[in-house]
Structures are given as C-alpha cells and as structure tokens.
Amino acid sequence: MNHYIALLLWAGAAISAARADTFVIQTDSPGHEATVRIPVGAITQLSADSAESLVENADPKIESMRLTGGVAISIAGSTQLIHIKANRLVLELTADSPPEPQAKSRTTAAPPPLRSTAVLRGDDDSQIFVGNVVFDVQTAAGPMEIKADRVEHRVTSDGSTSAP
C-alpha cells in the first residue's frame, strides 16, 4: 500500500514539475513600459540583448533595470515554473520574502490572480489580457507582480515555451 502512495506522490510531483506558466508581454504603445517586480531569489535564468540600470528609483530596497531585445526570464514559481518573454520591460528586483500561503484549488491550470479590463481568447488555449493588466503571482521566494498594457498567458504541459 505504501508503494502505491509513494508512486502517486511521485507521479503528481512529475506532472506539476512538467507544467509552466508563460507570460508574453507586448508593449506596442510608445511611452508605455511593462514592469515586472520579482524577488531576486526566484529568478533561475535571465537574458536580454541589452540592460540599462535605472537609478531614478526612489526605493533603495528595489534594484531597477530596463531590459530590451529578446527578454527571457525563468522563475521558480510556488508550484510550477514561470516564464516571461518580452521585447522591452522594466525589471524591479526585490528582496526575498516568505511566500504567502496559497488557497487550495482543484486545478493548477487556473491563471493567477489578476486585474484587467478585457480578456481575449488567443491561439492554443492562451488568454490575452489587455488594458491595465496586473498579475500577482507567488514564487518560491515571495510575491511577483506583472504590470503591462497587454499580456498573453498560457500554461504549457511540457515546460517548454514557444516564441511570441
């Protein structure tokens, strides 16, 4: 009996590890920038064609930088990987904090808590959120926030992400 329980727990862990949330952030309007605030300990991989440090941030606890060209960020989520893809965004790095307790849900494929003025259906069962979009997502190192005018959200089952 214990072998069956261990097998079920292992299979459940493998399934959740194989899932990933992908956020594709598009900033088409001039003067509008997407902002992503992430605890520094949650980032597992980060790449961009260029990065510029922003010193005008008034909060000394936040390190800000503007990333442009092929931005890709991988994040250790609280239950599954999170990927962010963009061409331009402001990244704000914060100190790690304990993750907030999550409410138990029946499905792990539900999108994270968000605010948006419109939701559109995208290709491959993705959703496109437009108009003052704000996602609040838990990571392994604390809360993360995405603010943008347009965000495509999709959940992949194999952990891979496709280009926007």
C-alpha positions as a Python dict, from the first residue, in 0.01 Angstrom:
ca = {
    (1, 'M'): (0, 0, 0),
    (2, 'N'): (282, 242, 87),
    (3, 'H'): (439, 176, -254),
    (4, 'Y'): (119, 291, -428),
    (5, 'I'): (104, 610, -221),
    (6, 'A'): (470, 685, -296),
    (7, 'L'): (411, 621, -667),
    (8, 'L'): (110, 854, -672),
    (9, 'L'): (304, 1128, -492),
    (10, 'W'): (598, 1090, -734),
    (11, 'A'): (365, 1099, -1038),
    (12, 'G'): (189, 1409, -905),
    (13, 'A'): (522, 1584, -849),
    (14, 'A'): (639, 1494, -1200),
    (15, 'I'): (319, 1627, -1355),
    (16, 'S'): (334, 1958, -1167),
    (17, 'A'): (705, 1995, -1245),
    (18, 'A'): (631, 1948, -1615),
    (19, 'R'): (385, 2241, -1622),
    (20, 'A'): (486, 2600, -1677),
    (21, 'D'): (309, 2937, -1680),
    (22, 'T'): (423, 3154, -1970),
    (23, 'F'): (359, 3529, -1986),
    (24, 'V'): (432, 3705, -2315),
    (25, 'I'): (439, 4080, -2257),
    (26, 'Q'): (383, 4312, -2551),
    (27, 'T'): (439, 4687, -2529),
    (28, 'D'): (341, 4838, -2860),
    (29, 'S'): (242, 5188, -2743),
    (30, 'P'): (522, 5445, -2725),
    (31, 'G'): (577, 5572, -2372),
    (32, 'H'): (420, 5261, -2215),
    (33, 'E'): (651, 5018, -2040),
    (34, 'A'): (569, 4690, -1877),
    (35, 'T'): (704, 4646, -1524),
    (36, 'V'): (786, 4313, -1364),
    (37, 'R'): (872, 4304, -993),
    (38, 'I'): (1039, 3978, -885),
    (39, 'P'): (1219, 3861, -570),
    (40, 'V'): (1580, 3815, -676),
    (41, 'G'): (1599, 3461, -534),
    (42, 'A'): (1315, 3340, -758),
    (43, 'I'): (1499, 3408, -1085),
    (44, 'T'): (1660, 3096, -1226),
    (45, 'Q'): (1760, 3236, -1565),
    (46, 'L'): (1767, 3583, -1723),
    (47, 'S'): (1869, 3702, -2068),
    (48, 'A'): (1824, 4012, -2281),
    (49, 'D'): (2006, 4180, -2567),
    (50, 'S'): (2074, 4486, -2350),
    (51, 'A'): (2028, 4601, -1992),
    (52, 'E'): (2039, 4952, -1853),
    (53, 'S'): (2049, 5023, -1480),
    (54, 'L'): (1784, 5271, -1364),
    (55, 'V'): (1896, 5489, -1075),
    (56, 'E'): (1590, 5714, -1052),
    (57, 'N'): (1402, 5460, -841),
    (58, 'A'): (1324, 5625, -506),
    (59, 'D'): (1302, 5297, -313),
    (60, 'P'): (1650, 5183, -203),
    (61, 'K'): (1518, 4828, -148),
    (62, 'I'): (1446, 4783, -522),
    (63, 'E'): (1708, 4744, -795),
    (64, 'S'): (1563, 4853, -1131),
    (65, 'M'): (1683, 4795, -1484),
    (66, 'R'): (1542, 4833, -1835),
    (67, 'L'): (1579, 4516, -2042),
    (68, 'T'): (1537, 4526, -2419),
    (69, 'G'): (1556, 4282, -2709),
    (70, 'G'): (1469, 3917, -2663),
    (71, 'V'): (1399, 3935, -2291),
    (72, 'A'): (1353, 3589, -2136),
    (73, 'I'): (1317, 3530, -1762),
    (74, 'S'): (1267, 3191, -1595),
    (75, 'I'): (1132, 3195, -1241),
    (76, 'A'): (1089, 2930, -973),
    (77, 'G'): (717, 2952, -906),
    (78, 'S'): (550, 2827, -590),
    (79, 'T'): (401, 2525, -771),
    (80, 'Q'): (540, 2532, -1127),
    (81, 'L'): (789, 2715, -1345),
    (82, 'I'): (709, 3065, -1470),
    (83, 'H'): (848, 3205, -1796),
    (84, 'I'): (832, 3569, -1902),
    (85, 'K'): (905, 3673, -2260),
    (86, 'A'): (914, 4033, -2383),
    (87, 'N'): (1095, 4267, -2614),
    (88, 'R'): (1111, 4552, -2362),
    (89, 'L'): (1035, 4582, -1991),
    (90, 'V'): (1146, 4735, -1665),
    (91, 'L'): (1264, 4469, -1420),
    (92, 'E'): (1247, 4552, -1049),
    (93, 'L'): (1437, 4314, -822),
    (94, 'T'): (1323, 4293, -460),
    (95, 'A'): (1449, 4108, -154),
    (96, 'D'): (1320, 3757, -98),
    (97, 'S'): (1033, 3711, 144),
    (98, 'P'): (834, 3412, 263),
    (99, 'P'): (570, 3313, 7),
    (100, 'E'): (214, 3394, 107),
    (101, 'P'): (1, 3087, 179),
    (102, 'Q'): (-197, 2973, -125),
    (103, 'A'): (-560, 2879, -115),
    (104, 'K'): (-615, 2518, -217),
    (105, 'S'): (-768, 2486, -561),
    (106, 'R'): (-893, 2199, -772),
    (107, 'T'): (-678, 2286, -1071),
    (108, 'T'): (-325, 2416, -1118),
    (109, 'A'): (-404, 2544, -1468),
    (110, 'A'): (-611, 2842, -1349),
    (111, 'P'): (-447, 3178, -1420),
    (112, 'P'): (-301, 3366, -1124),
    (113, 'P'): (-496, 3650, -961),
    (114, 'L'): (-516, 3946, -1196),
    (115, 'R'): (-683, 4272, -1286),
    (116, 'S'): (-760, 4356, -1649),
    (117, 'T'): (-1020, 4546, -1848),
    (118, 'A'): (-1064, 4282, -2123),
    (119, 'V'): (-980, 3917, -2180),
    (120, 'L'): (-950, 3772, -2530),
    (121, 'R'): (-903, 3412, -2640),
    (122, 'G'): (-565, 3355, -2806),
    (123, 'D'): (-420, 3066, -3005),
    (124, 'D'): (-356, 2729, -2836),
    (125, 'D'): (-589, 2795, -2542),
    (126, 'S'): (-397, 3102, -2434),
    (127, 'Q'): (-566, 3412, -2296),
    (128, 'I'): (-475, 3770, -2388),
    (129, 'F'): (-531, 4033, -2121),
    (130, 'V'): (-545, 4398, -2229),
    (131, 'G'): (-589, 4734, -2055),
    (132, 'N'): (-400, 4799, -1729),
    (133, 'V'): (-317, 4433, -1670),
    (134, 'V'): (-180, 4338, -1327),
    (135, 'F'): (-89, 3978, -1240),
    (136, 'D'): (1, 3887, -881),
    (137, 'V'): (191, 3558, -876),
    (138, 'Q'): (354, 3365, -592),
    (139, 'T'): (710, 3246, -645),
    (140, 'A'): (939, 3028, -437),
    (141, 'A'): (1100, 3346, -297),
    (142, 'G'): (789, 3563, -243),
    (143, 'P'): (532, 3757, -443),
    (144, 'M'): (588, 3871, -802),
    (145, 'E'): (390, 4134, -992),
    (146, 'I'): (349, 4195, -1366),
    (147, 'K'): (206, 4529, -1486),
    (148, 'A'): (150, 4588, -1857),
    (149, 'D'): (-100, 4703, -2118),
    (150, 'R'): (-113, 4361, -2287),
    (151, 'V'): (-12, 4016, -2160),
    (152, 'E'): (-65, 3677, -2318),
    (153, 'H'): (-89, 3397, -2061),
    (154, 'R'): (-63, 3028, -2142),
    (155, 'V'): (4, 2712, -1947),
    (156, 'T'): (226, 2458, -2117),
    (157, 'S'): (227, 2095, -2018),
    (158, 'D'): (587, 2012, -2108),
    (159, 'G'): (767, 2310, -1956),
    (160, 'S'): (868, 2439, -2298),
    (161, 'T'): (777, 2778, -2432),
    (162, 'S'): (729, 2889, -2787),
    (163, 'A'): (831, 3225, -2930),
    (164, 'P'): (571, 3502, -2914),
}
